[in-house]
């Protein structure tokens, strides 16, 4: 996992929320953007703030783990 700020080409990323997000409280969600070789995650309340970047296998492992819990 790589922690990074929102500097750089963040404006070119296409961010989306999960279809499982609670639309009645849209402030409690993370947004995800994918690029070849990386998955970027940010807080939907602070889109210019820090974001996390994961490699594809690390992200797949996280999603698998989260789905089980």
Secondary structure, DSSP 8 states (H G I E B T S, - for coil): -EEE-S-SSGGGS--B--TTS-GGGTTS-EEEEEETTEEEEEETT-TTS-EEEE-HHHHHHHHHHHHH-
